[in-house]
Amino acid sequence: MANSKSALKRVLINQTKRARNVGVKSAIKTQVRKFEASLGEDPAATAALHRKISSLLDKAARKGIIHKNAAARRKSRLAAKM
């Protein structure tokens, strides 16, 4: 456990940030699953999901949750599947 007041504060801040990051990553994964499920169906719905996922990935990269190149790679792979 933390030995100083500032170390304890860092532990608490890191827990808060981790919870937020896990939530964002989970939301991205959920949308990707929906996207992959809709691939054989309505092309318009698939395109709308692709735009939504692209936005989520860009926001996550901007906030530092995932690396910008990882976001670009994932968007590219989803576009190729479309």
DAPE-V259629 format. One record per pair of residues at least 24 apart in sequence whose ideal C-beta (glycine too) atoms are under 7 Angstrom apart, sorted by the first residue. I is the first residue (numbers start at 0). J is the second residue. D is the distance in whole Angstrom. If there is no record, write none. Layout:
i:I j:J d:D
i:I j:J d:D
This chain:
i:20 j:64 d:5
i:23 j:59 d:5
i:23 j:64 d:5
i:24 j:64 d:7
i:26 j:55 d:6
i:27 j:52 d:7
i:27 j:55 d:5
i:27 j:56 d:6
i:27 j:59 d:6
i:30 j:55 d:6
i:34 j:77 d:6
i:38 j:80 d:6
i:45 j:81 d:6
i:49 j:77 d:6
i:49 j:78 d:7
i:49 j:81 d:6
i:52 j:77 d:6
